[in-house]
């Protein structure tokens, strides 16, 4: 083992464990993969995306996204519709919209349970620190849609400024 700062190790372990917990709970509640979960959440916020744009937002190639959309169609979660020219638009079915809601609720429940032992002041402090961390992550990722692919967009902007959206606006203004 090498000498290092303990904080990155703790944060890395926590981030991985939280992700594993949330994705396992989502898969258990919905039966969909992590990429399918991201796709239904993205499509619930932005219906009618093309396959290529959907892939960009969830971090998959066009061909992998097309296969995933095939799977979403086969399970009755999404449907394709012709767009302009060769563009094919993807929208959610009613079942897909319910699945997106379940994904967000399940993710929130998995994380909220972990936060239940934190006091109000700790939660406020953690929220501020996570906002800074997400702004820094935006610098690395450079794509708010990809970074926030499993975010409840409405939740993040009610009574506050989304730190990722603000980082994106700051970058565009430079």
C-alpha positions as CSV (number, residue, x, y, z in Angstrom):
1,X,0.0,0.0,0.0
2,X,1.2,3.5,-0.8
3,X,1.0,6.6,1.3
4,X,-1.8,8.8,0.2
5,X,-4.4,11.2,1.5
6,X,-7.2,9.2,3.2
7,X,-10.0,11.4,1.9
8,X,-9.8,10.4,-1.8
9,X,-9.9,6.7,-0.7
10,X,-12.9,7.2,1.5
11,X,-14.7,9.3,-1.1
12,X,-13.9,6.8,-3.8
13,X,-15.2,3.8,-1.7
14,X,-18.3,5.7,-0.7
15,X,-19.0,6.8,-4.3
16,X,-18.7,3.3,-5.6
17,X,-20.8,1.8,-2.8
18,X,-23.5,4.4,-3.3
19,X,-23.6,3.7,-7.0
20,X,-23.7,0.0,-6.5
21,X,-26.5,0.3,-4.0
22,X,-28.6,2.6,-6.1
23,X,-28.1,0.6,-9.4
24,X,-28.9,-2.7,-7.6
25,X,-32.1,-1.2,-6.1
26,X,-33.1,0.2,-9.5
27,X,-32.5,-3.1,-11.2
28,X,-34.5,-4.9,-8.5
29,X,-37.4,-2.4,-8.7
30,X,-37.6,-2.1,-12.5
31,X,-35.7,-5.0,-14.1
32,X,-33.8,-2.6,-16.3
33,X,-30.0,-2.2,-16.8
34,X,-28.1,0.9,-15.7
35,X,-28.0,2.3,-19.3
36,X,-31.7,1.6,-19.8
37,X,-32.5,3.3,-16.5
38,X,-30.5,6.3,-17.6
39,X,-32.3,6.3,-21.0
40,X,-35.8,6.3,-19.5
41,X,-34.9,9.1,-17.1
42,X,-33.4,11.2,-19.9
43,X,-36.4,10.5,-22.2
44,X,-38.8,11.4,-19.5
45,X,-37.1,14.9,-19.3
46,X,-36.5,15.2,-23.0
47,X,-39.0,13.2,-25.0
48,X,-38.5,12.6,-28.7
49,X,-34.7,12.5,-28.8
50,X,-32.9,10.9,-31.7
51,X,-31.0,7.7,-31.1
52,X,-27.6,9.4,-31.5
53,X,-28.5,12.2,-29.2
54,X,-29.9,9.8,-26.6
55,X,-26.6,7.8,-26.8
56,X,-24.6,11.0,-26.3
57,X,-26.6,11.9,-23.2
58,X,-26.2,8.4,-21.6
59,X,-22.6,7.7,-22.7
60,X,-23.2,5.0,-25.3
61,X,-22.3,4.7,-28.9
62,X,-25.0,5.0,-31.6
63,X,-25.0,1.3,-32.3
64,X,-25.1,0.3,-28.5
65,X,-27.9,2.9,-28.1
66,X,-29.9,1.4,-31.0
67,X,-29.6,-2.1,-29.4
68,X,-30.7,-0.7,-26.1
69,X,-33.7,1.1,-27.7
70,X,-34.6,-2.2,-29.4
71,X,-34.7,-3.7,-25.9
72,X,-36.8,-0.8,-24.5
73,X,-39.2,-1.3,-27.4
74,X,-39.4,-5.1,-26.8
75,X,-40.3,-4.6,-23.1
76,X,-42.9,-1.9,-23.9
77,X,-41.0,1.0,-22.3
78,X,-40.3,3.1,-25.5
79,X,-41.2,3.4,-29.1
80,X,-39.6,4.8,-32.2
81,X,-41.3,7.3,-34.5
82,X,-40.0,8.8,-37.8
83,X,-38.6,12.2,-37.5
84,X,-37.3,14.6,-40.2
85,X,-35.3,12.9,-42.9
86,X,-33.5,9.8,-41.6
87,X,-34.0,10.9,-38.0
88,X,-35.7,8.4,-35.7
89,X,-37.2,9.8,-32.5
90,X,-37.5,7.8,-29.3
91,X,-40.3,8.4,-26.8
92,X,-41.5,6.7,-23.7
93,X,-44.7,4.7,-23.4
94,X,-46.9,5.2,-20.4
95,X,-45.1,2.2,-18.9
96,X,-41.8,3.8,-19.7
97,X,-42.8,7.0,-17.9
98,X,-43.8,5.0,-14.8
99,X,-40.5,3.2,-15.0
100,X,-38.6,6.5,-15.1
101,X,-40.5,7.7,-12.0
102,X,-39.6,4.4,-10.3
103,X,-36.0,4.7,-11.2
104,X,-35.8,8.2,-9.7
105,X,-37.8,7.3,-6.6
106,X,-35.7,4.1,-6.0
107,X,-32.4,6.0,-6.4
108,X,-33.6,8.7,-4.0
109,X,-34.7,6.1,-1.5
110,X,-31.4,4.3,-1.6
111,X,-29.4,7.5,-1.0
112,X,-31.9,9.0,1.5
113,X,-31.6,6.0,3.7
114,X,-27.8,6.5,3.9
115,X,-28.3,10.2,4.8
116,X,-30.9,9.5,7.5
117,X,-28.2,9.6,10.2
118,X,-27.0,13.1,9.2
119,X,-28.2,16.1,11.1
120,X,-29.6,19.2,9.4
121,X,-26.3,21.1,9.6
122,X,-24.4,18.2,8.2
123,X,-26.8,17.8,5.4
124,X,-26.5,21.5,4.5
125,X,-22.7,21.3,4.6
126,X,-22.7,18.1,2.5
127,X,-25.0,19.7,-0.1
128,X,-22.7,22.6,-0.5
129,X,-19.6,20.4,-0.8
130,X,-21.4,18.1,-3.3
131,X,-22.3,21.2,-5.4
132,X,-18.6,22.1,-5.5
133,X,-17.6,18.6,-6.4
134,X,-20.2,18.3,-9.2
135,X,-19.0,21.6,-10.7
136,X,-15.5,20.2,-10.7
137,X,-16.7,17.0,-12.2
138,X,-18.4,19.0,-15.0
139,X,-15.0,20.4,-15.9
140,X,-13.8,16.8,-16.5
141,X,-16.9,15.4,-18.1
142,X,-17.8,18.6,-20.1
143,X,-21.4,17.3,-20.7
144,X,-24.2,18.2,-18.2
145,X,-26.6,15.8,-19.9
146,X,-24.2,12.9,-19.4
147,X,-23.3,13.9,-15.8
148,X,-26.9,14.3,-14.9
149,X,-28.3,11.3,-16.7
150,X,-29.9,9.8,-13.6
151,X,-30.9,13.2,-12.1
152,X,-34.3,14.4,-11.2
153,X,-34.0,17.6,-13.1
154,X,-36.9,19.4,-11.3
155,X,-35.6,18.5,-7.8
156,X,-32.2,20.1,-8.5
157,X,-33.6,23.5,-9.4
158,X,-36.4,24.0,-7.0
159,X,-35.3,26.8,-4.7
160,X,-31.6,26.5,-5.7
161,X,-29.3,26.7,-8.7
162,X,-28.2,23.3,-10.2
163,X,-24.4,23.3,-9.7
164,X,-23.9,21.4,-13.0
165,X,-26.1,23.7,-15.0
166,X,-24.3,26.7,-13.4
167,X,-20.9,25.2,-14.3
168,X,-22.1,24.7,-17.9
169,X,-23.3,28.3,-18.1
170,X,-20.0,29.5,-16.6
171,X,-18.0,27.5,-19.2
172,X,-20.2,28.8,-22.1
173,X,-19.6,32.4,-20.9
174,X,-15.8,32.0,-21.0
